[in-house]
């Protein structure tokens, strides 16, 4: 796979993560104070991981090195971590807060 193609695919995934994070924030805002306090650090951690992935992709896309396999391996690992974090966080949300209205906002 070419570096540009890889970046294009991974940027699409970062965009999807950002949308999920926005939805999580909206849902967390509907929680009571105690529940919200539990979720906000996790959301913040995921935001940092997404920002790190975005930064590495931007760097890879602009530098376009001949041997980009070390960066690809790092990103693949980071993407696995972020994906797992988002999936885990999503499961922690109470189903009552995840209605169609929340997801469409």
Secondary structure by P-SEA (a helix, b strand, c coil): ccaaaaaaaaaaaaaaaaaaaaaaaaaaaaccaaaaaacaaaaaaaaaaaaaaaaaaaaaaaaccccaaaaaaaaaaaaaaaaaaaaaaaaaccccccccccccc
